[in-house]
Amino acid sequence: MLVDRANVAPKLLHWYDRHHRTLPWRAAPGEAAPDPYRVWLSEVMLQQTTVAAVKSYFAAFTTRWPTVEALAAAPDAEVMSAWAGLGYYARARNLIACARAVVDEHGGRFPSEEAELRALPGLGAYTAAAIAAIAFGQRAVVVDANVERIVERLFAIAEPLPKGRTAIYAATASITPDDHAGDFAQAMMDLGSSLCAPRKPACALCPLSEECAAFRAGEPERYPVKAAKTAKPVRRGSIFWLEAADRVLLCRRPPKGMLGGMRALPTGPWGTEDPGLTDAPIAADWRFVGAGRHVFTHFALDHKVYAARMESQDIDGEWWPIAAIEQAGLPSLFARAAAIGLAARETA
């Protein structure tokens, strides 16, 4: 079934004029382009994260660091702490590196060309295209998860991801207009987040239903076709809650690697075997106080939490007030482990 490509952009942009979301990093349809800094910041935050979750973080970041120059000048630890809860901490490290590259190499102004944007730290094909289109009005082919789903249905692309991405990109390029590319990209995002949902798409309300090959075939929910899932490997580890005088010992994760640069509770090694008390901060009367599982992108971590007390704070690390542990900016793995440690204190 052939898709009438010429109708897609006009119909979608007409729908977007009436049904667009109002978001703090956006300009309204047809208005002057928004601040590239805000577009970039929002796009980095939105990777693997929902709009609802990002809004409060975006407001906090832009209040604290209203310009790319302000963010570039911020201490790494403060930015990483403010990022806690958004996950995927490599994005926060890239955020800092990119802000500094824009200031040091581009005089504080984001480049407008997609190729130049790609050269900035942490900007992949999607983010560079989104900034070029949304912030600068450049014609760029913007493909995120929402766009992938819409295009797979629109053109009935049955090849599972990731192999199907070449065909999806080509199909998206064929319907991306020369003008209003930013509005078109955001319209696709809005359509995918509302009507063209993963389950039970609202095809009767969709402005592209007449063009959609999957709808015409009566099987929109067949797409996207999913590849067979493979089980994630499981690692095992220990997390240590060590307290003295109403403070708990925290450390900094190494700059590279999982949760790099973040504040954390001390841990043992993460491997295929239960490490027990290997690499505990001190020899002490450690008590097992709880366990959990944390799922990372490429593996799951089954971890046990051990607690102990010592008389004085005479080992290296950051002794954080236990009453203010929620202000430590711990990533979710360690925030949950801290909650186990806190509960154990109350029952000890």
Secondary structure, 3 states (H helix, E strand, C coil): CCCCHHHHHHHHHHHHHHHCCCCCCCCCCCCCCCCHHHHHHHHHHHCCCCHHHHHHHHHHHHHHCCCHHHHHHCCHHHHHHHHCCCCCCHHHHHHHHHHHHHHHHHCCCCCCCHHHHHCCCCCCHHHHHHHHHHHHCCCCCCCCHHHHHHHHHHCCCCCCCCCCHHHHHHHHHHHCCCCCHHHHHHHHHHHHHCCCCCCCCCHHHCCCCCCCHHHHCCCHHHCCCCCCCCCCCEEEEEEEEEEECCEEEEEECCCCCCCCCCEECCECCCECCCCCCCCCCCCCCCEEEEEEEEECCCCEEEEEEEEEECCCCCCCCEEEEHHHHHHHCCCHHHHHHHHHHHHHHHHC
